[in-house]
Amino acid sequence: LNKPEWYLTQVLMWIGNHSKFLDDKIQPILDKAGSSVNAGLEFSRALVMLILEKLAVDIPCLLYDDTLFCHLVDEVLLFERELYSVHGYLSSLPSCMHILSEESCFQRWLTVEKKFALQKMDSMLSSEAAWISQYKDITDVDEMKVPDCAETFMTLLLVITDRYKNLPTASRKLQFLGLQKELVDDFRIRLTQVMKEETRASLGFRYCAILNAVNYIATVLADWADNV
């Protein structure tokens, strides 16, 4: 259960190792017979179906172990990325994202994603470098004077988007968007709390850093507004 990468990597190796044989030897036979079947894709689809069967058995066994469940989701997402980008798999074919979209699994994924995102926010705001810009010494890069915590937070949102963007249904993607909106509001509340501590020194370093953080986040969210 703690090594899903073993069978996921094995399947990717089988697909890669057989692609030349399927393209050079099997596909011409299918073409000659007037079949519309793509040998490589059909081979990949059959192997992915085996993975779906395996996941359907494994997931209930690790659903409430955060570490194992997170590891499984991470490995499945890496597998999916390579399957599509390297091996030309089609989104119309069965995929692991359908298993991750099933109700009990999906709700668990959302819960765990939120838990780890909040932990990340705790650590980024308690860091000594939270209000310091990474690029403070490079003037032409750092026009917005973005504090480290704001940049790390937006990267966190971007990573979450990257993880859920290949979900098969819009309704599931919207649930993840709802999580991101919760995180933005949570971050806003945390900034407000820090700001209240700094009101006596409104021209102080940290107060200015909070304003820069808000300006940066608002600007990036506006840039993302065109991303459906």
Backbone bond lengths (Angstrom), bond angles and torsions (degrees), N, CA, C in turn:
res aa  C-N    CA-C-N  psi(-1)  N-CA   C-N-CA  omega(-1)  CA-C   N-CA-C  phi
1 L - - - 1.470 - - 1.526 112.51 -
2 N 1.320 116.66 -28.20 1.472 118.16 -176.67 1.526 112.67 -89.66
3 K 1.340 117.70 4.96 1.473 120.07 -179.21 1.543 111.84 -132.48
4 P 1.336 117.89 57.46 1.477 118.71 178.12 1.528 111.69 -62.13
5 E 1.364 115.93 -24.17 1.473 118.79 -179.85 1.523 112.13 -61.74
6 W 1.345 116.92 -21.60 1.470 118.53 -178.70 1.524 110.47 -63.01
7 Y 1.337 116.31 -52.83 1.471 117.14 -177.67 1.530 112.35 -78.48
8 L 1.339 117.40 -28.98 1.471 119.21 177.65 1.530 110.80 -66.16
9 T 1.331 116.12 -44.44 1.475 120.20 178.07 1.513 110.80 -66.35
10 Q 1.335 116.34 -38.20 1.469 120.41 179.29 1.531 111.07 -59.49
11 V 1.318 116.33 -44.05 1.470 120.64 179.72 1.532 110.84 -64.29
12 L 1.337 116.67 -42.18 1.472 119.36 177.55 1.525 110.95 -61.76
13 M 1.330 116.97 -37.79 1.470 120.91 177.88 1.523 110.58 -65.40
14 W 1.343 116.22 -43.84 1.475 119.29 178.53 1.533 111.07 -60.04
15 I 1.336 115.33 -44.15 1.476 119.14 -179.72 1.529 110.11 -61.81
16 G 1.344 116.29 -46.49 1.465 120.31 -179.60 1.519 112.72 -64.80
17 N 1.338 116.53 -43.33 1.470 120.55 -176.37 1.522 113.28 -69.35
18 H 1.334 117.27 -26.79 1.473 120.11 -176.54 1.528 113.39 -96.55
19 S 1.345 117.16 -7.97 1.472 118.77 -171.30 1.532 112.75 -60.90
20 K 1.326 117.29 -42.83 1.473 119.85 -178.56 1.531 111.01 -64.95
21 F 1.332 117.26 -45.16 1.462 121.41 178.79 1.530 110.83 -60.14
22 L 1.341 116.17 -45.10 1.464 120.10 -179.16 1.527 111.56 -64.72
23 D 1.347 116.25 -41.57 1.469 120.18 -179.40 1.528 112.22 -70.50
24 D 1.356 116.02 -41.06 1.479 119.71 -173.24 1.515 113.26 -85.29
25 K 1.344 117.86 -32.98 1.468 120.58 -172.49 1.533 113.91 -108.04
26 I 1.325 116.20 -43.30 1.470 119.09 -173.58 1.531 112.46 -87.29
27 Q 1.343 116.67 -42.11 1.463 119.61 -176.69 1.534 112.73 -59.26
28 P 1.352 119.10 -42.49 1.485 119.02 177.86 1.527 112.81 -58.90
29 I 1.360 117.21 -34.89 1.470 120.16 178.71 1.528 109.91 -66.39
30 L 1.326 115.95 -43.43 1.472 120.33 178.78 1.527 110.84 -64.18
31 D 1.346 115.50 -43.12 1.469 119.88 179.73 1.528 110.61 -61.89
32 K 1.324 115.96 -42.75 1.472 121.25 -178.34 1.532 110.55 -63.66
33 A 1.338 115.65 -33.01 1.467 120.46 -179.45 1.530 112.06 -82.73
34 G 1.340 114.99 0.18 1.462 119.36 179.09 1.521 113.89 75.73
35 S 1.339 116.25 20.05 1.465 120.24 179.85 1.524 110.38 -83.64
36 S 1.338 115.96 146.13 1.457 120.30 178.40 1.536 111.49 -92.70
37 V 1.322 116.88 2.88 1.464 121.42 -177.35 1.533 110.90 -70.07
38 N 1.326 116.18 134.42 1.462 121.67 172.81 1.526 107.03 -95.40
39 A 1.339 116.48 114.12 1.471 121.31 -172.62 1.525 112.02 -58.72
40 G 1.334 116.43 -44.81 1.458 120.37 -178.03 1.515 112.11 -63.49
41 L 1.337 116.36 -46.18 1.459 120.35 -179.18 1.522 111.65 -66.52
42 E 1.333 115.42 -37.65 1.464 119.16 -179.84 1.531 111.12 -66.01
43 F 1.336 115.06 -39.09 1.466 120.84 176.56 1.531 110.01 -62.71
44 S 1.340 115.64 -46.12 1.474 120.73 179.37 1.524 111.04 -62.59
45 R 1.335 115.55 -43.55 1.476 120.05 -178.61 1.531 110.68 -60.06
46 A 1.326 116.71 -43.23 1.467 120.44 -178.46 1.530 111.07 -64.15
47 L 1.335 116.51 -39.01 1.469 119.92 178.80 1.531 111.24 -69.86
48 V 1.332 116.17 -38.03 1.469 119.65 177.42 1.532 110.13 -63.52
49 M 1.326 117.15 -36.30 1.471 120.20 177.55 1.527 110.78 -61.17
50 L 1.341 116.79 -36.37 1.470 120.47 175.94 1.529 110.45 -63.43
51 I 1.330 116.17 -41.03 1.468 120.64 179.20 1.533 110.49 -64.11
52 L 1.331 116.68 -40.34 1.466 120.00 179.39 1.529 110.54 -62.22
53 E 1.335 116.26 -39.95 1.466 119.87 177.24 1.533 110.35 -63.47
54 K 1.317 115.79 -42.73 1.469 121.05 179.88 1.532 111.10 -63.56
55 L 1.350 115.94 -45.33 1.468 120.40 179.64 1.520 111.43 -62.93
56 A 1.335 116.29 -38.88 1.469 120.37 -179.42 1.522 111.36 -61.87
57 V 1.326 116.53 -30.25 1.469 120.92 177.59 1.527 110.76 -82.25
58 D 1.329 117.16 -40.77 1.472 121.64 -173.44 1.527 113.93 -75.20
59 I 1.328 116.95 -42.22 1.470 120.48 -170.44 1.536 113.12 -56.93
60 P 1.350 119.66 -45.10 1.472 118.29 178.86 1.531 113.09 -59.57
61 C 1.331 117.50 -25.61 1.472 121.31 -177.77 1.530 112.69 -78.15
62 L 1.341 117.65 -19.76 1.472 118.78 -176.79 1.525 112.82 -125.59
63 L 1.328 115.11 13.94 1.459 120.48 -174.99 1.530 112.37 -59.02
64 Y 1.334 117.66 -32.03 1.467 119.69 -174.60 1.526 112.55 -110.43
65 D 1.323 115.50 17.66 1.459 120.52 170.58 1.530 106.88 -108.53
66 D 1.343 116.22 101.88 1.469 120.67 -172.23 1.524 112.46 -54.74
67 T 1.324 116.09 -43.50 1.464 119.87 -175.40 1.531 111.03 -65.89
68 L 1.337 116.35 -49.10 1.472 120.06 -179.41 1.522 111.08 -65.93
69 F 1.340 116.20 -41.13 1.462 119.46 -178.49 1.525 110.91 -64.49
70 C 1.343 116.70 -44.92 1.475 120.48 178.79 1.524 110.60 -61.40
71 H 1.314 115.95 -42.17 1.467 119.88 179.75 1.528 110.35 -61.37
72 L 1.331 116.27 -43.06 1.471 120.16 178.68 1.526 110.82 -60.44
73 V 1.341 116.86 -48.01 1.474 120.56 -179.43 1.528 110.21 -60.15
74 D 1.329 117.01 -45.34 1.470 120.79 179.54 1.524 111.30 -58.61
75 E 1.327 116.50 -45.54 1.470 120.60 -178.08 1.527 111.49 -68.03
76 V 1.324 116.44 -38.26 1.473 120.06 177.95 1.525 110.60 -63.97
77 L 1.337 116.85 -41.49 1.473 120.34 179.83 1.530 111.07 -65.54
78 L 1.332 117.20 -39.50 1.471 120.93 176.09 1.531 110.61 -64.02
79 F 1.323 115.99 -42.14 1.466 121.65 178.52 1.529 110.48 -60.42
80 E 1.332 116.00 -48.18 1.468 120.65 -179.45 1.530 111.10 -59.91
81 R 1.338 115.83 -42.88 1.466 119.93 -178.71 1.528 110.83 -59.99
82 E 1.328 116.12 -45.45 1.466 119.23 -179.15 1.525 111.16 -70.52
83 L 1.317 116.74 -36.94 1.465 121.24 -179.80 1.533 110.60 -58.42
84 Y 1.333 116.89 -42.53 1.470 121.01 -177.85 1.526 112.01 -82.04
85 S 1.338 116.87 -44.78 1.473 119.52 -172.92 1.528 112.81 -77.25
86 V 1.329 117.11 -35.97 1.472 119.87 -175.26 1.527 111.70 -96.39
87 H 1.327 116.57 -39.47 1.472 119.85 -171.59 1.530 113.78 -105.79
88 G 1.332 117.69 4.77 1.464 120.74 173.10 1.509 115.71 65.19
89 Y 1.322 116.78 28.79 1.473 120.81 178.64 1.528 109.29 -64.74
90 L 1.323 117.58 151.14 1.466 121.56 -175.86 1.530 111.54 -101.70
91 S 1.336 115.84 143.32 1.469 120.36 -178.78 1.528 112.01 -68.49
92 S 1.343 117.17 -16.99 1.463 120.41 179.67 1.529 112.12 -78.11
93 L 1.333 117.36 -12.34 1.464 121.82 -178.79 1.533 110.45 -90.42
94 P 1.340 117.50 161.28 1.472 120.24 178.86 1.526 111.12 -56.60
95 S 1.341 116.68 142.25 1.458 119.18 179.28 1.522 110.14 -144.08
96 C 1.327 115.23 166.29 1.469 121.53 -178.99 1.528 111.68 -64.41
97 M 1.338 116.89 -24.15 1.466 119.36 -178.80 1.529 110.96 -64.18
98 H 1.340 116.79 -24.53 1.468 119.38 177.13 1.526 110.44 -67.06
99 I 1.341 116.11 -37.46 1.477 120.22 177.49 1.531 109.88 -67.97
100 L 1.351 116.63 -44.16 1.465 120.06 -179.76 1.531 111.53 -66.46
101 S 1.340 117.24 -19.10 1.464 121.25 -179.08 1.521 112.96 -85.80
102 E 1.330 117.51 -11.50 1.460 119.57 179.90 1.534 109.84 -65.43
103 E 1.331 116.40 143.63 1.466 122.78 -164.58 1.528 114.99 -47.69
104 S 1.319 118.21 -57.21 1.473 119.72 -174.20 1.527 111.20 -63.98
105 C 1.329 115.98 -41.27 1.463 120.97 179.77 1.528 110.57 -67.88
106 F 1.329 116.42 -42.78 1.462 120.48 -176.41 1.532 111.48 -65.80
107 Q 1.326 116.14 -44.80 1.467 119.45 -179.66 1.527 110.91 -62.76
108 R 1.333 115.61 -37.07 1.461 119.77 177.29 1.525 110.46 -65.40
109 W 1.348 116.00 -41.65 1.468 121.61 178.74 1.529 109.95 -59.38
110 L 1.330 116.23 -47.00 1.472 120.66 178.79 1.531 111.30 -59.12
111 T 1.340 115.59 -45.25 1.469 120.73 -178.13 1.520 111.13 -61.51
112 V 1.325 115.58 -46.70 1.466 120.43 -177.88 1.530 110.65 -68.61
113 E 1.323 116.59 -38.20 1.468 121.11 178.91 1.529 109.77 -61.14
114 K 1.330 115.82 -42.89 1.471 120.36 179.44 1.531 110.80 -66.27
115 K 1.324 116.70 -43.06 1.463 121.35 -179.20 1.528 111.13 -57.86
116 F 1.346 115.94 -47.91 1.462 118.97 -177.15 1.528 112.02 -73.47
117 A 1.346 116.54 -30.52 1.473 119.52 176.68 1.535 110.21 -65.71
118 L 1.331 117.25 -41.86 1.469 120.64 179.28 1.529 111.07 -66.53
119 Q 1.322 116.33 -37.73 1.476 119.34 175.85 1.526 110.51 -62.44
120 K 1.332 115.74 -41.29 1.461 120.68 178.42 1.528 110.71 -62.56
121 M 1.338 116.55 -41.07 1.464 120.46 179.09 1.529 111.10 -64.89
122 D 1.338 116.32 -38.97 1.474 119.78 176.77 1.526 110.67 -58.53
123 S 1.330 115.19 -47.02 1.472 118.99 -175.85 1.526 111.76 -70.85
124 M 1.342 117.35 -36.34 1.476 118.41 -177.61 1.529 111.39 -69.75
125 L 1.337 116.98 -33.36 1.467 119.72 -178.55 1.530 112.65 -83.22
126 S 1.335 116.62 -20.55 1.467 119.09 177.94 1.529 111.91 -92.84
127 S 1.336 116.01 -3.19 1.466 120.20 179.16 1.530 110.67 -67.86
128 E 1.316 116.13 147.99 1.474 120.90 178.40 1.525 110.98 -64.31
129 A 1.347 115.97 -27.41 1.469 119.87 -177.29 1.532 112.79 -93.97
130 A 1.344 116.40 10.01 1.471 120.20 -172.72 1.521 113.85 -51.83
131 W 1.339 117.14 -40.80 1.472 120.28 -172.80 1.531 112.93 -104.57
132 I 1.320 115.54 11.13 1.470 120.35 179.94 1.519 109.28 -104.19
133 S 1.321 116.82 138.78 1.468 120.91 177.00 1.522 109.87 -77.49
134 Q 1.345 114.73 137.98 1.471 120.12 176.69 1.529 111.09 -64.05
135 Y 1.332 115.04 -27.32 1.479 119.53 -172.84 1.523 112.06 -110.64
136 K 1.333 116.75 26.62 1.467 119.48 -171.98 1.527 113.44 -60.12
137 D 1.333 116.90 -23.04 1.472 119.71 -178.19 1.532 112.76 -94.73
138 I 1.348 116.64 -0.49 1.480 119.48 -178.97 1.525 107.41 -116.18
139 T 1.311 116.17 95.00 1.471 121.33 -169.86 1.528 113.09 -58.76
140 D 1.332 118.02 -44.65 1.472 119.50 -173.27 1.530 112.18 -72.29
141 V 1.342 117.72 -16.91 1.470 120.50 178.60 1.528 110.43 -89.40
142 D 1.319 117.34 -28.99 1.458 121.68 -166.51 1.525 112.96 -110.75
143 E 1.330 116.86 52.73 1.465 119.64 179.33 1.530 112.04 -64.67
144 M 1.353 116.66 -33.15 1.464 120.15 -174.99 1.526 112.72 -90.57
145 K 1.327 117.82 -5.25 1.476 121.82 179.78 1.541 111.16 50.83
146 V 1.336 115.67 51.82 1.470 121.02 -173.48 1.530 110.72 -76.68
147 P 1.335 118.39 121.18 1.465 119.11 176.58 1.525 111.11 -68.61
148 D 1.305 115.45 154.72 1.459 121.71 -174.32 1.528 112.52 -58.00
149 C 1.344 117.10 -38.79 1.470 119.23 -176.44 1.529 111.62 -64.37
150 A 1.348 117.66 -37.04 1.463 120.92 -179.85 1.528 110.80 -68.55
151 E 1.321 115.55 -41.89 1.466 119.21 179.90 1.533 110.84 -66.05
152 T 1.335 115.93 -41.50 1.467 120.81 178.87 1.522 110.59 -64.57
153 F 1.342 116.61 -38.37 1.460 120.49 179.67 1.525 111.38 -64.66
154 M 1.325 117.18 -44.34 1.470 119.31 -179.69 1.533 111.25 -67.75
155 T 1.330 116.15 -33.10 1.468 119.48 175.10 1.525 109.83 -64.68
156 L 1.335 116.25 -39.32 1.468 121.02 176.94 1.528 110.87 -58.73
157 L 1.332 117.50 -45.88 1.472 121.44 178.51 1.532 111.19 -62.26
158 L 1.336 115.14 -40.10 1.464 120.20 -179.06 1.530 111.16 -65.39
159 V 1.328 116.06 -40.22 1.465 121.11 179.02 1.532 110.19 -64.89
160 I 1.337 116.98 -40.56 1.474 120.21 178.21 1.523 109.69 -62.21
161 T 1.339 117.50 -43.82 1.470 121.19 177.73 1.524 110.69 -58.53
162 D 1.312 115.85 -44.20 1.459 121.04 -179.22 1.522 111.18 -61.87
163 R 1.330 116.72 -32.69 1.462 120.38 -178.02 1.531 111.61 -75.09
164 Y 1.331 117.65 -35.04 1.472 118.11 -174.67 1.535 114.28 -101.01
165 K 1.339 118.17 -4.54 1.471 119.36 -170.30 1.532 113.88 -64.21
166 N 1.338 117.46 -22.17 1.470 119.40 -178.91 1.524 113.45 -96.55
167 L 1.330 116.81 12.11 1.464 119.01 174.37 1.527 109.18 -60.65
168 P 1.334 117.67 143.36 1.475 119.76 -171.26 1.526 115.19 -73.83
169 T 1.349 119.44 -18.99 1.463 119.18 -177.12 1.528 111.55 -123.99
170 A 1.336 114.81 146.91 1.471 120.93 179.64 1.520 110.96 -64.48
171 S 1.334 118.07 -33.72 1.468 120.56 -177.51 1.531 111.19 -63.39
172 R 1.341 116.57 -37.96 1.460 120.10 178.17 1.533 110.58 -69.69
173 K 1.320 116.30 -40.06 1.470 119.45 178.03 1.533 110.29 -62.48
174 L 1.328 115.99 -38.24 1.469 119.82 -179.98 1.528 111.53 -65.89
175 Q 1.340 116.75 -31.76 1.467 119.06 177.03 1.537 110.56 -66.80
176 F 1.328 116.22 -36.87 1.461 119.73 175.52 1.526 110.56 -68.97
177 L 1.334 116.73 -37.59 1.462 120.32 176.27 1.530 109.88 -61.11
178 G 1.344 115.84 -38.50 1.464 120.30 176.55 1.522 111.11 -60.10
179 L 1.338 116.43 -40.12 1.469 120.69 176.42 1.530 110.37 -62.29
180 Q 1.333 116.89 -43.59 1.466 120.25 179.82 1.525 111.21 -62.47
181 K 1.336 116.84 -39.21 1.470 120.31 177.89 1.537 110.55 -64.12
182 E 1.334 116.35 -39.30 1.472 120.11 175.69 1.527 110.93 -60.21
183 L 1.341 115.76 -42.75 1.464 120.12 -178.57 1.530 111.10 -66.31
184 V 1.336 116.59 -39.43 1.472 120.02 177.55 1.527 109.49 -61.31
185 D 1.340 116.42 -43.70 1.463 119.78 -179.43 1.530 111.00 -66.74
186 D 1.322 116.06 -38.38 1.464 120.58 177.65 1.534 110.55 -62.53
187 F 1.338 115.37 -42.45 1.469 120.04 179.36 1.529 110.46 -65.47
188 R 1.342 116.10 -38.61 1.477 121.10 177.15 1.530 110.41 -59.42
189 I 1.339 116.25 -44.85 1.476 120.53 -179.91 1.528 110.34 -63.20
190 R 1.336 116.26 -41.77 1.472 119.92 179.76 1.530 110.74 -63.73
191 L 1.335 117.14 -40.93 1.472 120.45 178.23 1.529 110.38 -63.40
192 T 1.343 115.58 -40.72 1.461 120.07 179.86 1.526 111.03 -62.28
193 Q 1.326 115.98 -41.30 1.475 120.22 179.31 1.527 111.38 -62.08
194 V 1.331 115.89 -43.32 1.469 119.56 179.06 1.523 109.70 -67.01
195 M 1.331 116.39 -39.26 1.462 121.07 -177.89 1.535 111.25 -62.69
196 K 1.354 115.76 -38.51 1.473 119.44 -179.76 1.529 111.51 -62.41
197 E 1.315 115.32 -30.73 1.466 119.56 178.18 1.534 111.30 -72.27
198 E 1.345 115.49 -19.97 1.462 119.89 -172.65 1.532 113.41 -105.41
199 T 1.339 117.97 4.41 1.474 119.49 -172.16 1.525 113.63 -61.92
200 R 1.319 117.68 -25.04 1.475 119.20 -179.62 1.526 111.06 -72.56
201 A 1.331 115.77 -20.51 1.477 118.86 179.44 1.525 108.54 -124.29
202 S 1.354 114.95 67.63 1.463 118.97 -172.47 1.528 113.78 -69.73
203 L 1.322 116.95 -10.76 1.467 119.08 172.44 1.532 110.54 -105.49
204 G 1.333 115.26 10.42 1.462 120.01 -178.91 1.514 111.85 -73.12
205 F 1.312 114.29 167.88 1.471 121.69 -175.30 1.534 112.18 -58.61
206 R 1.340 117.10 -48.72 1.459 118.81 -174.15 1.528 111.58 -71.71
207 Y 1.338 117.41 -38.19 1.468 120.35 179.08 1.532 110.39 -60.26
208 C 1.324 116.49 -44.42 1.475 120.84 177.95 1.533 110.55 -64.18
209 A 1.329 116.27 -37.72 1.472 120.49 179.51 1.529 110.65 -63.46
210 I 1.347 116.82 -37.56 1.473 120.51 178.44 1.536 109.96 -64.62
211 L 1.339 116.29 -44.37 1.477 119.84 178.15 1.526 111.03 -61.62
212 N 1.319 116.52 -41.02 1.471 120.41 177.53 1.528 110.86 -63.80
213 A 1.338 116.16 -38.78 1.470 120.59 178.76 1.524 110.55 -62.38
214 V 1.335 116.43 -46.24 1.467 121.28 -179.51 1.530 110.66 -62.29
215 N 1.330 115.97 -44.82 1.465 120.73 179.40 1.534 110.92 -60.80
216 Y 1.321 116.13 -43.63 1.474 121.03 -179.14 1.526 110.79 -64.36
217 I 1.342 117.25 -47.05 1.471 120.79 -178.16 1.532 110.29 -62.70
218 A 1.339 116.66 -43.54 1.469 120.63 178.85 1.525 111.15 -61.30
219 T 1.338 116.18 -40.44 1.475 120.99 -179.53 1.527 110.69 -65.98
220 V 1.332 117.26 -44.71 1.472 120.69 -179.07 1.525 110.70 -66.41
221 L 1.340 116.89 -42.40 1.473 119.49 178.65 1.529 110.99 -62.25
222 A 1.324 116.87 -36.28 1.470 120.38 176.87 1.529 110.42 -65.44
223 D 1.337 116.30 -38.49 1.470 120.26 177.23 1.535 111.26 -64.81
224 W 1.325 115.43 -33.95 1.482 119.89 -179.14 1.528 112.27 -78.63
225 A 1.318 117.37 -8.25 1.462 120.21 -174.25 1.540 113.00 -60.77
226 D 1.345 115.71 -24.52 1.472 118.93 -179.66 1.530 112.26 -84.84
227 N 1.327 117.29 -6.24 1.463 121.57 -177.77 1.519 108.84 -85.84
228 V 1.338 115.92 106.00 1.470 119.81 -175.52 1.522 111.94 -58.51
